Amino acid sequence: MLKKSRIIFLSIAAAGFMANSVTAFGERLDNKFSQQFSDAVVNKDPCPVNPANPAYADYPASIAIDAEFGPGAQAITQCLKNRTKVKVVVRVDNAFMTDAFGAARFNAPLFLTNIEKMITEYEITHAMKIGEDIDIRVVFSGTGAVLATTSHSIFTGAAMRWNAEIAAGKHGGSPMYVGPENPYISVVERGLAKGMKFYLCQEASRSLGITMANKIPGINFVPAAHAATADFQMDGYAIIIP
């Protein structure tokens, strides 16, 4: 009987020790997890201020990221630290984006597809005002210069090639209107209305036949995109190359 009681006592003691060990191990894991991200993720301001995804707009901002990406996602999300006096310059050197294999996507203009995303990132997610809290400059160069035009023959060629690729079964998508008109003017105008400033390289304009007659109103000129970009950087603008 004594021996049996001793075994029961030892079993209870062992169970208690194991429980304490598991708790301690769990705490060490929590601490390790926190330490892992303590230097990488530091948010002194709300992160996000507002949900970025419209599908989660009704969620409180404090849990919107967890709701979208899963529990714990919010804790490891680094939002912008600098939310005032921010300056960026975007270089757009090509007219169209490319796919994973380097082929041009003739229905996707480079960077312009990101303008709405930038507006969301800065003005919705971080409650910053473009033109006040952040100064965004965009420099068009190379074939990207045609995105600053009202019309250009490159748009005709791009639509013809895109439609031919659809007909050949290379990809899906909707056929594009074939003509020289720039189908993305409204996107540029959206950026201008939000306070973004656009510049067109005159060297690229000479090569592509761009003049005041077919330049989108509101876009300024720079003599050379490379020199202008370097000049912006020396004024403290961080460069973005899409």
C-alpha positions in Angstrom: 0.0 0.0 0.0 2.9 2.3 0.9 4.6 1.5 -2.4 1.4 2.2 -4.3 0.9 5.6 -2.6 4.5 6.5 -3.4 4.0 5.6 -7.1 0.9 7.8 -7.2 2.7 10.7 -5.6 5.6 10.4 -8.0 3.3 10.3 -10.9 1.5 13.5 -9.8 4.9 15.2 -9.2 6.1 14.1 -12.7 2.9 15.4 -14.3 3.3 18.7 -12.5 6.9 18.9 -13.6 6.0 18.2 -17.2 3.2 20.8 -17.2 5.6 23.4 -15.8 8.2 22.4 -18.4 5.7 22.7 -21.2 4.6 26.1 -20.0 8.2 27.3 -19.7 9.0 25.9 -23.2 5.9 27.7 -24.6 7.0 30.9 -23.0 10.5 30.5 -24.4 8.9 30.0 -27.8 6.8 33.1 -27.4 9.8 35.1 -26.3 11.9 33.7 -29.2 9.1 34.5 -31.6 8.8 38.1 -30.3 12.6 38.5 -30.4 12.7 37.2 -34.0 10.5 40.1 -35.1 11.3 42.8 -32.5 14.0 44.4 -34.6 12.3 43.8 -38.0 8.9 45.0 -37.1 8.5 48.2 -35.1 5.3 50.2 -35.5 5.0 53.3 -33.3 2.0 54.6 -35.3 -1.2 52.7 -36.2 -0.6 49.8 -38.6 -2.7 50.1 -40.7 -4.6 53.3 -40.2 -7.4 52.0 -42.5 -7.8 48.5 -44.1 -6.2 48.5 -47.5 -8.4 45.8 -49.0 -12.0 47.1 -49.6 -13.3 43.6 -48.8 -12.2 44.1 -45.2 -13.2 47.8 -45.0 -15.8 47.0 -42.3 -13.2 45.4 -40.0 -11.5 47.5 -37.3 -8.0 48.4 -38.6 -6.4 46.7 -35.6 -7.6 43.3 -36.8 -8.1 43.8 -40.5 -4.7 42.2 -41.5 -5.3 39.2 -39.3 -8.8 38.8 -40.8 -7.3 38.8 -44.3 -4.1 36.9 -43.9 -4.6 34.9 -40.8 -3.9 35.2 -37.0 -0.5 36.7 -36.2 -0.1 38.5 -39.6 -0.8 41.9 -38.1 2.0 41.5 -35.5 4.6 40.9 -38.2 3.5 43.6 -40.6 5.9 46.6 -40.8 4.0 49.7 -41.9 5.6 52.9 -43.0 7.7 54.7 -40.3 8.0 57.9 -42.3 4.6 59.5 -42.9 5.5 63.2 -43.3 8.0 65.0 -45.6 8.4 61.8 -47.7 9.9 62.2 -51.2 10.0 59.6 -54.0 10.9 59.7 -57.7 9.7 56.9 -60.0 11.6 56.1 -63.2 9.4 54.6 -66.0 11.8 53.5 -68.8 9.5 51.1 -70.7 6.0 51.4 -72.1 4.8 47.9 -71.0 5.2 45.4 -68.2 6.7 42.0 -68.9 5.6 38.5 -68.0 7.7 36.0 -66.0 9.6 35.1 -69.2 10.4 38.7 -70.3 7.7 39.0 -72.9 5.9 42.3 -73.2 2.4 42.5 -71.8 0.9 44.9 -74.3 -2.3 45.5 -72.2 -0.4 46.5 -69.1 1.4 49.8 -69.0 4.5 50.0 -66.8 3.9 51.8 -63.4 0.5 53.3 -64.4 -1.1 50.1 -63.2 0.4 50.9 -59.8 -0.9 54.5 -59.5 -4.1 53.4 -57.8 -2.2 51.1 -55.6 0.1 54.0 -54.5 -2.9 56.1 -53.7 -4.3 53.2 -51.6 -1.0 52.6 -49.9 -0.4 56.2 -48.9 -3.8 57.8 -48.5 -5.9 54.8 -47.3 -3.5 52.5 -45.4 -1.3 55.2 -43.9 -3.7 58.2 -44.0 -1.0 60.3 -45.8 -1.9 63.1 -48.2 -0.2 63.0 -51.6 1.2 66.5 -52.4 1.4 67.3 -48.7 2.8 64.4 -46.6 4.4 62.7 -49.6 5.9 64.3 -52.8 5.7 61.8 -55.7 7.6 62.6 -59.0 7.4 60.4 -62.1 9.9 60.6 -64.9 9.1 59.0 -68.2 12.0 57.9 -70.4 12.9 55.4 -73.1 9.8 53.8 -74.6 8.0 54.7 -71.4 7.8 58.2 -72.8 4.8 57.3 -74.9 2.7 56.9 -71.7 3.0 60.7 -71.4 1.3 61.2 -74.8 -2.3 61.6 -75.9 -1.6 59.4 -79.0 1.3 57.5 -80.5 1.8 54.8 -83.2 3.3 52.5 -80.5 -0.2 52.0 -79.1 -1.5 50.9 -82.5 1.3 48.3 -82.8 0.8 47.1 -79.2 -2.9 46.5 -79.7 -2.3 44.7 -83.0 0.3 42.4 -81.4 -1.9 41.8 -78.4 -4.9 40.9 -80.5 -2.7 38.6 -82.7 -1.5 36.8 -79.6 -5.1 36.2 -78.5 -6.0 34.9 -82.0 -3.1 32.5 -81.9 -4.2 31.2 -78.5 -1.1 32.4 -76.7 -3.2 33.8 -73.9 -6.7 34.9 -72.9 -7.8 38.4 -72.3 -10.0 40.8 -74.2 -9.0 42.3 -77.6 -7.8 45.8 -77.5 -9.0 48.7 -79.6 -6.5 49.3 -82.5 -5.6 52.9 -82.8 -2.9 55.5 -81.8 -4.9 56.9 -78.9 -3.3 56.4 -75.5 -5.8 54.2 -73.6 -4.2 55.1 -70.3 -4.6 58.9 -70.3 -7.3 58.8 -67.5 -4.8 56.9 -65.3 -2.2 59.7 -65.7 -4.9 62.3 -65.1 -5.9 60.5 -61.9 -2.3 60.8 -60.7 -2.1 64.5 -61.6 -5.4 65.2 -59.8 -4.0 63.5 -56.7 -1.0 65.7 -56.7 1.6 63.6 -58.4 4.0 65.4 -60.7 5.0 64.0 -64.0 8.1 64.7 -66.2 8.9 63.7 -69.8 12.5 63.2 -71.0 13.2 65.4 -74.0 15.9 63.0 -75.3 13.3 60.2 -75.5 10.8 62.7 -77.0 13.2 63.5 -79.9 13.6 59.8 -80.7 9.8 59.0 -80.5 8.5 62.2 -82.1 6.8 63.6 -79.1 6.0 67.3 -79.0 3.7 69.7 -77.2 1.1 68.7 -79.8 0.7 65.1 -78.4 1.9 65.5 -74.8 -0.6 65.0 -72.1 -1.4 68.5 -70.6 0.0 68.9 -67.1 3.2 66.8 -67.7 6.4 68.8 -67.6 9.7 68.3 -69.5 13.2 67.5 -68.3 16.2 67.7 -70.7 17.4 64.2 -69.8 15.8 61.6 -67.6 19.0 60.1 -66.1 20.4 63.5 -65.1 17.0 64.6 -63.7 16.6 61.4 -61.7 20.1 61.9 -60.2 19.2 65.5 -59.4 16.0 64.4 -57.6 18.0 61.9 -55.6 20.5 64.6 -54.6 17.5 66.6 -53.3 16.6 63.6 -51.1 14.1 61.7 -53.2 14.1 58.0 -52.8 14.1 56.3 -56.2 11.5 53.6 -57.2 12.1 51.6 -60.4 9.0 49.5 -61.3 
